[in-house]
Amino acid sequence: MHLPRLGARVVAALGVVAALAVGACSPAAMLRDSSLAGGGDTTAVTIQIDGSAVPYYAPLYAAVEQGYFADEGLDVEFSYANGADIVQNVAAGNVDFGFPNADSVITARANGVRTSVVHTTYQRGIGALLFDNASGISSPADLAGRSVAVTDLGSPNYAQLQAMLAREGLSLDDVQLRTIGTGAIVQALQNGEVDAIAFSRLRYFALRTAGVDVGQILSDEYLPSFGNVLITGPETASLRPQVAGGFARALDAGIQHTIDNVEETVDMAIEKYAPTFEGQNAEIADVVREVFVAELWQSDQTREHGLGHGDLDRWQAAIDSQAEFGLIEETFDAADLVRNADDIDK
């Protein structure tokens, strides 16, 4: 059984309710259906992506448009949900793959929700402390006595803020902590309601474009983490390693195509998948070059081992940090979560 199709093979904004309905089928049934739906030589697979369709997911869209998935014998459908729901749906076999933030994968694994990371797509985290430069903030030490907002007290940004403060000998008791929802937290900074926010570094560029003299301190310098990663469930990882490997190879090709053709790929992503970003093509292409190409998709690890390689030492540090700051009860072995090319038939 498959998720319903829409337009150019994109199922937009399909949430957990629909996914749970799909979950009426067993994972084994989904495997059989996937093989049959592809007409024998093609395997139909589903992937649920964090949030909504945005041009920053250009490598996935390029893998469709350039035929990289087809070259691997895969017929891929996209849907979208929040990170926690994605991990649950992948673990239950409701979808074949997921593309959530790595922090939600670690949190879920610590609570018994088993998935496997088969492609460490973002080599670094995308959290940051954002502030108006006029506030005089230039380091976490300057947060003492200031108002700082996070979206919730279970978010990765909350742990990142604690790590920043701890490095300066401060704690949450030294700041005025506020929780503001995702839809309002950026406006709270822009309107001067708070002195700083711990949120996504991608909002730095949106604020800068809006004319705000914004500053940022990257959380990854204080707390190792990862952004979006490709996960799959136990059945796909163990029973269909060639499918997991084929998806990872196609994603690699999509990333490389985007690196080599930034403007063209961003234009395609906006036109066919994320039309609400129409008119922002040049600004988004700049962000892709400055952040994704320069830091997120590539690292010393990928230059040595290939795109999507997961550095187990860094993964272990991210897991241990979540335990240290109370986001999970106890740490676990990163090797039980992350799989690399050698063991996914990549």
C-alpha positions in Angstrom: 0.0 0.0 0.0 1.3 3.4 -0.9 0.7 7.0 -0.1 -1.5 8.7 -2.6 0.3 10.4 -5.5 0.0 14.1 -6.3 1.4 16.2 -9.2 5.0 15.6 -10.0 5.3 12.7 -7.6 5.1 14.9 -4.6 2.7 14.3 -1.8 2.8 17.7 0.0 2.0 18.2 3.6 1.0 14.7 4.3 1.0 14.3 8.1 1.0 11.6 10.6 -2.7 10.9 10.4 -2.4 9.7 6.8 0.8 7.9 7.7 -0.9 6.0 10.5 -3.7 5.0 8.0 -1.0 3.6 5.8 0.3 1.8 8.9 -2.7 -0.5 8.7 -0.4 -2.5 6.3 2.4 -4.5 7.8 6.0 -3.7 6.8 6.2 -7.1 5.1 3.1 -6.2 3.1 4.6 -2.9 2.1 7.7 -4.7 0.9 5.6 -7.0 -1.4 3.5 -4.1 -2.6 6.6 -1.9 -3.3 8.1 -4.6 -5.6 4.8 -5.2 -7.5 4.0 -1.5 -7.9 7.2 -0.9 -9.7 6.3 -3.3 -12.5 9.0 -5.9 -11.6 12.2 -4.0 -12.4 11.4 -0.9 -10.4 10.9 -0.7 -6.7 8.4 1.9 -5.4 9.6 3.5 -2.1 8.3 6.4 0.0 10.3 9.0 2.0 8.9 11.4 4.6 10.8 14.7 4.8 11.1 17.1 7.7 8.8 20.1 7.6 7.6 21.2 4.2 8.9 21.5 0.6 11.7 24.0 0.6 14.4 24.5 -2.0 17.1 23.4 0.4 16.0 19.9 -0.3 17.2 20.4 -3.8 19.4 17.2 -3.9 16.4 15.0 -3.4 14.4 16.8 -6.1 17.5 16.7 -8.4 17.7 12.9 -7.9 14.2 12.6 -9.3 14.6 15.1 -12.1 18.0 13.9 -13.2 16.9 10.3 -13.1 19.3 9.2 -10.4 16.6 7.3 -8.5 15.4 5.7 -11.7 19.0 4.6 -12.4 18.9 2.7 -9.1 15.6 1.1 -10.0 13.7 3.3 -7.5 10.3 5.0 -8.0 10.2 7.6 -5.1 7.3 9.4 -3.6 7.8 12.4 -1.2 5.6 13.3 1.8 6.2 15.8 4.7 5.8 15.7 8.4 7.5 16.8 11.6 10.7 15.1 12.7 9.3 13.1 15.6 6.5 11.7 13.5 8.9 10.8 10.7 11.0 8.7 13.0 7.9 6.9 14.4 6.6 6.3 10.9 9.9 4.9 9.6 10.3 2.6 12.6 6.7 1.3 12.2 7.2 0.6 8.5 4.6 3.2 7.4 7.2 4.8 5.1 10.4 3.3 3.7 12.7 6.3 4.4 12.8 9.4 6.4 14.8 12.7 6.3 14.4 14.2 9.8 16.8 16.2 11.9 19.4 13.9 13.5 18.6 15.1 17.0 15.1 13.7 16.8 16.5 10.4 15.6 18.8 10.2 18.7 16.0 11.1 21.1 13.7 8.5 19.6 16.4 5.8 19.7 17.0 6.4 23.3 13.3 5.9 23.9 13.3 2.5 22.1 12.2 3.7 18.6 14.7 1.8 16.3 15.8 3.2 13.0 19.1 3.2 11.1 20.9 6.2 9.8 22.1 5.2 6.3 23.3 8.6 5.1 24.7 11.4 7.3 23.6 14.0 4.8 24.3 17.1 6.9 27.8 16.8 8.4 27.1 19.6 10.9 24.1 20.9 12.9 22.1 23.9 11.8 21.4 25.5 15.2 22.6 29.0 16.1 22.2 31.7 18.6 20.8 34.7 16.7 20.7 38.3 18.0 20.6 41.9 16.9 24.1 43.3 16.7 22.9 46.5 18.3 22.2 44.5 21.5 26.0 44.3 22.2 26.0 40.5 22.3 29.1 39.1 20.8 29.5 35.8 22.8 27.4 33.6 25.0 28.9 35.3 28.0 27.0 38.4 27.0 23.7 36.6 27.6 23.9 37.0 31.4 20.7 38.9 32.5 19.3 38.9 28.9 16.1 37.4 27.5 16.7 34.3 25.3 14.0 32.3 23.6 13.7 28.7 22.5 10.8 26.9 20.8 10.4 24.4 23.6 12.3 22.9 26.5 12.8 19.5 24.7 14.3 21.0 21.6 17.9 20.5 20.4 18.2 24.3 20.5 17.5 24.2 24.2 20.4 21.8 24.8 22.6 23.9 22.5 21.9 27.0 24.5 22.8 25.2 27.7 26.1 24.1 26.1 26.9 27.6 25.1 26.2 28.9 28.6 28.2 26.2 30.3 31.3 27.0 28.2 31.2 30.5 29.7 30.6 29.4 33.2 26.9 30.3 33.1 23.6 28.4 33.4 20.0 28.9 32.5 19.6 30.6 35.9 21.7 33.4 34.6 19.3 34.3 31.7 15.7 35.1 31.3 14.5 32.1 29.4 11.3 32.2 27.3 9.6 29.6 25.1 8.1 31.0 21.9 6.5 28.8 19.1 8.3 28.2 15.8 5.9 30.5 14.0 6.6 33.5 16.2 10.2 33.2 17.5 11.9 35.0 14.6 9.4 37.8 14.8 10.0 38.1 18.6 13.7 38.8 17.8 12.9 41.1 15.0 10.4 43.1 17.1 12.8 43.3 20.1 10.7 41.2 22.4 13.8 39.1 23.2 17.5 39.8 23.1 18.4 36.5 21.4 16.9 33.3 20.1 18.4 29.8 19.9 17.0 28.5 16.5 18.0 27.5 13.0 21.0 29.2 11.4 19.1 29.4 8.1 16.9 32.1 9.6 20.0 34.3 9.9 19.8 34.8 6.1 16.1 35.6 6.1 16.6 38.2 8.8 19.6 39.7 7.0 17.5 39.9 3.8 14.8 41.6 5.8 17.2 44.3 6.8 18.0 43.2 10.3 21.6 43.7 11.5 21.7 40.2 12.8 24.6 38.3 14.4 25.0 34.6 14.9 27.0 32.1 17.0 26.9 28.6 15.6 25.9 26.0 18.2 27.9 23.3 16.5 31.0 25.0 17.9 29.8 24.2 21.4 27.7 21.0 21.0 28.3 18.6 18.1 25.2 17.7 16.2 23.9 17.0 12.7 21.1 18.4 10.6 18.9 16.2 8.3 20.0 12.6 7.8 18.5 9.7 5.8 17.0 7.0 8.0 15.3 3.7 7.2 13.6 1.0 9.3 14.9 -2.3 10.4 13.2 -4.2 7.6 14.7 -2.1 4.8 18.1 -2.0 6.4 18.3 -5.8 6.9 16.1 -7.2 4.2 16.7 -4.8 1.4 20.2 -3.4 1.8 20.4 -2.9 -2.0 17.4 -0.5 -1.8 19.0 1.5 1.1 22.3 1.6 -0.8 20.6 2.6 -4.1 18.7 5.4 -2.3 21.9 6.7 -0.7 23.8 6.5 -4.0 21.0 8.5 -5.8 21.1 11.1 -3.0 24.9 11.4 -3.4 24.4 12.0 -7.1 21.7 14.6 -6.3 24.0 16.4 -3.9 26.9 16.4 -6.4 24.6 17.7 -9.1 23.4 20.5 -6.9 27.0 21.4 -5.9 28.0 21.6 -9.6 24.8 23.4 -10.7 23.6 25.6 -7.8 21.5 28.2 -9.6 20.0 25.7 -12.1 19.0 23.3 -9.3 17.6 25.9 -7.0 15.5 27.3 -9.9 14.2 23.8 -10.6 13.4 23.1 -6.9 11.5 26.4 -6.6 9.6 26.0 -9.9 8.6 22.3 -9.4 8.5 21.7 -5.7 8.6 24.9 -3.6 6.8 27.6 -5.6 6.1 29.7 -2.5 9.8 30.7 -2.7 9.4 32.2 -6.2 11.4 35.5 -6.4 13.9 34.4 -3.8 16.0 32.4 -6.2 19.2 34.4 -6.0 19.1 34.7 -2.2 18.5 31.0 -1.7 21.3 30.1 -4.2 23.6 32.2 -2.1 22.6 30.3 1.1 23.1 26.9 -0.7 26.6 27.9 -1.7 27.6 29.6 1.6 26.1 27.0 4.0 25.1 23.7 2.3 27.9 23.4 -0.2 30.6 24.9 2.0 29.8 23.2 5.3 26.7 21.0 5.5 27.0 18.5 2.7 30.8 18.3 2.6 33.5 17.8 5.3 36.9 16.3 5.8 35.0 13.0 6.4 33.1 13.2 3.1 36.3 14.1 1.2 38.0 11.0 2.6 35.0 8.5 2.6 32.4 10.0 0.3 29.2 12.0 0.7 26.9 11.0 3.5 29.6 9.3 5.6 28.9 9.3 9.3 31.8 10.0 11.7 31.0 7.7 14.5 33.1 9.6 17.0 31.1 12.8 16.3 27.9 10.9 16.4 28.9 9.5 19.8 29.7 13.0 21.0 26.2 14.1 19.9 24.5 11.2 21.7 26.5 11.7 24.9 25.7 15.5 24.8 22.0 14.8 24.7 22.4 12.6 27.8 24.6 15.2 29.5 21.9 17.9 29.1 19.0 15.6 30.1 17.3 15.3 26.7 17.7 11.5 27.0 18.1 9.4 30.1 21.2 7.5 29.1 23.7 7.3 26.3 24.0 4.4 23.8 26.5 3.2 21.2 26.5 5.3 18.0 27.5 2.2 16.0 24.1 0.7 16.8 22.5 3.6 15.1 24.7 4.7 12.2 25.5 2.6 9.2 28.0 3.6 6.5 28.7 2.5 2.9 30.4 -0.7 3.8 27.3 -2.2 5.4 24.4 -0.8 3.3 25.6 -2.0 -0.1 26.4 1.5 -1.2 
